[in-house]
């Protein structure tokens, strides 16, 4: 934020701006995580798929895509709110109104929902990966015997 606009912020508005800026930073982390899990899925999980697990792996891929869509919507909402806060500062309106407070609280709730959704995704991902690795190991042992 420009220095003149930042100086116009009340302490609470400054806190909210910094907090939402942190949310935006966390979105970048999720972008990296999504890339990481897509790579794991494409390079390591897909080659291990057996007939029994194809539905589970497809569900994992759907969950990752759904999470990415939710993250993108959250990103858009976060950027829009940051711009609104910046505009308030430039217009010498250093306080949040009720609608802004609702948006801010919505963003915090949405962040928690995203975090919980991603935790569930990772748990399911690693469970299926562990199953497929064990299945692959068993097949290798049977082939060696």
N, C-alpha and C positions, 0 to 999 in steps of 0.2 A: 504494500500500500504506500502511496506517496506520503512524504513526511507531513505536508500540510493537512492532508486528510486524516492522518493518524493522530495528529495533535488535537483534532476536533472531537475525537472519540472520548466518551465518558469512560470511567474505569470499567463499568459493566460491559459496555459496547466493545471496548478494547479486549476484554477477556473473551467475550463471545467470538469476536473476530479471530483471535489467536486459537481458540478451541476449534473453530470450524476449519481454520487453516491446517490444524493438526489432523482433522478428519480427512482433508484432501491429501495430506501426506500419506495417511494410512491406505488410501485408495491406490496409491502408487505401489505400496507393498503388495496389495492384493493382485495388481497387474503382474508383478513378478511371480507370485505364487501360482497364478493361473497358468502362466507360461511354463513354469516348472512342472505342474501336474499334467499339462497337455503333453509335454515331452515324455514324462514317465508313462503316460497312457499310450502314446504312439510307439515309443521305442521299446518299452519293456513289458507293458501289460498286454498289448494286442498280440504279440507273438506267442504268448503263453495260453491264449484262450483255448479252452476245450468246449465241446458241444454243451456240456452242462452249465457252463459259466457265461455263455455268450449274452444271455439276457441280463445278468448282473452287471457285466461290463458295459453293455449298452445303457443301462440305467445310470451307472457312474458317469458316463460321458454326457448324458442328459442333465444330470445334476450339476456338472461342471459348467455346461452351457447356460443353465438357468441361473447359477450363481453369477456368472459373468454378466448376464443381462441385468440382474438386480444391482450389481456393482456399478454398471454403466449408468443406470437410472439414478442411483445414489450420487454418483459423481456429478451428473447434470444438476441435481437439486442443490448440491453443496456449492458448486460454482455460481449458480444463480443467487443463492443466499449471500455468498461473499460479495458479489457485485452489488447487491442491495445494501449491504452494510457499508460498503465503500461509498455508494451514492448518498446514503444518509450523512456520512461524515462530510462529504463534499458540499452538501446542501445545509450544513450546520444543524443537522437534526441528530444530536449525539445520544439519543435514547432509543430503546427498542419499544415499539408499540405492541399491543396484545397479539396481533397477527404475526409479528416477527418472533415473539416469544414462542408461539405455537409452532412455527416453522423450525425454530432452533430445537425445541424439545422433540419434534418429529425426527429431525436429523439424528439426534442422540439415540432415540429409540431404534431408528432404522440401522444405525451403526451396530447396536447390540444384536439386532436380528441378523444382520449380515455375519457378524462374528460367530453367532451360534449356528447359522446355516453352514458356514465354512467348516466349523468344527465337526458337524455331523457328516459333511462330505468327506473330510479327511479320514474320519473313523471308518466310514464305509469303504473308501478307496483302499486303505491299508489292510482292511480285513479281506477284501477280494484279492488283493495282491499277495498277501500271505497264503491264502488258500491256493492260488494258482502256482506259486513258487513251491509249495509243498507237493502239489499234484505233479509238477514237473520233476521234482526231486524223486518222487516215488516212481514215476515212469522211467527215469534214468536208472534207478536201482533195479527195476524189473528187467530192463534191457541188458544190464550188465550181468544179471544172474543166469 
